[in-house]
Amino acid sequence: MEAEERQEIIDKVTTLLKEIPSSMDVVKKGGDRHKRFKYLATHMVDKAIEKDALIVSDNRKGIAILFKTSKKEDDFWKDLRAQIGLVLNVTGFKNAIQIIKNQNYIKKQRPAEGEYLYCWFWGILVDSRGADTQVGKEMKDEFYRRAKLYQLPLYAETRMRKNAVVYQKFGFELFHKWQHPSGDTMYFLKYTPPVE
């Protein structure tokens, strides 16, 4: 991926992160908050590129990060350097402990055995949103294509009720709700591809 294209995606993810409750909780308030969102977006996009998990719609207004992963790939020590960078540049030390507790609960909702697909991020810029837009359909179709190709279930979670409704409209099953410490409800969703 060219540097210019990477930067364009980072800028769009930065914009989208500012609308998502989970990222607004994670990013420390005060100071140059935009810089913190951009650091987080850069971390996410670079990790997605490294793991071949980045999905960008044809019109470049929809971006998703869809990892093929398993519980055993979750290695705290391997990611320690990145985690320290996030604490110093995004979350701050105060937020870090609560974030770790929340992440531990969230990860326990995913499979303990075997591989699965995990939608870490999915955002569509304002002028291309809506359950029936071409961008949403195109991205959903790519999610389903990968789930069918690998014959793996696909997991996602959101704290935005309208997004949970869209996921369900797209064929995801709501399998768990959690009263998040922020006071919001977090919705856990799963898509199981048809067996070939």
Residue pairs with C-beta under 8 A, 6 or more apart in sequence:
1 49
6 45
6 49
8 60
9 45
9 54
9 56
9 60
9 63
10 38
10 41
10 42
10 45
11 38
11 41
12 60
12 61
12 63
12 123
12 125
13 41
13 44
13 45
13 63
13 121
13 123
14 34
14 37
14 38
14 40
14 41
15 125
16 63
16 121
16 123
16 124
16 125
17 23
17 27
17 37
17 40
17 41
17 123
18 24
18 37
19 123
20 123
20 160
21 159
21 160
21 182
21 184
22 159
23 37
23 40
25 95
25 99
25 182
26 40
26 90
26 91
26 95
26 99
27 33
27 36
27 37
27 40
27 90
27 91
28 36
28 90
28 91
28 92
28 94
28 95
36 89
36 90
39 85
39 86
39 89
39 90
40 86
40 90
43 82
43 85
43 86
43 90
44 65
44 120
44 121
45 54
45 65
47 53
47 65
47 82
48 54
48 65
48 67
48 120
48 121
51 67
51 68
53 65
53 66
53 67
53 68
53 120
54 63
54 64
54 65
55 62
55 63
55 64
55 65
55 66
55 139
55 142
55 143
56 62
56 63
57 63
57 124
57 128
57 135
57 138
57 139
58 138
59 128
59 134
59 135
61 124
61 125
61 127
61 128
61 135
62 122
62 123
62 124
62 125
62 128
62 135
62 136
62 138
62 139
63 121
63 122
63 123
63 124
64 119
64 121
64 122
64 123
64 139
64 142
64 143
65 119
65 120
65 121
65 122
66 117
66 118
66 119
66 120
66 143
66 146
66 154
67 117
67 118
67 120
68 115
68 116
68 117
68 146
68 150
68 152
69 115
69 116
69 117
69 118
70 111
70 113
70 114
70 115
70 116
71 107
71 110
71 111
71 112
71 113
74 107
76 83
87 93
87 96
91 99
98 181
101 181
102 180
102 181
105 178
106 157
106 186
109 155
109 157
109 175
109 176
109 178
109 188
110 116
110 118
110 155
111 153
111 155
115 150
115 152
116 152
116 153
116 154
116 155
117 143
117 146
117 147
117 150
117 152
117 153
117 154
117 155
118 154
118 155
118 156
119 143
119 154
119 155
119 156
122 139
122 156
124 133
124 135
124 136
124 139
128 134
128 135
128 136
129 135
129 136
130 136
131 166
131 169
131 170
136 166
140 170
143 154
143 191
144 171
144 191
144 193
146 154
147 153
147 154
147 191
147 192
147 193
148 193
148 194
148 196
151 193
151 195
151 196
152 193
153 190
153 191
153 192
153 193
154 172
154 190
154 191
154 193
155 188
155 189
155 190
156 167
156 172
156 188
156 189
156 190
156 191
157 186
157 187
157 188
157 189
158 164
158 167
158 186
158 187
158 189
159 180
159 182
159 184
159 185
159 186
159 187
161 185
161 187
163 187
164 174
164 187
164 189
167 174
167 187
167 189
168 174
168 189
170 191
171 191
172 189
172 190
172 191
173 189
173 190
173 191
173 192
174 187
174 188
174 189
175 188
175 189
175 190
176 187
176 188
177 185
177 186
177 187
177 188
178 185
178 186
178 188
179 185
179 186
180 186
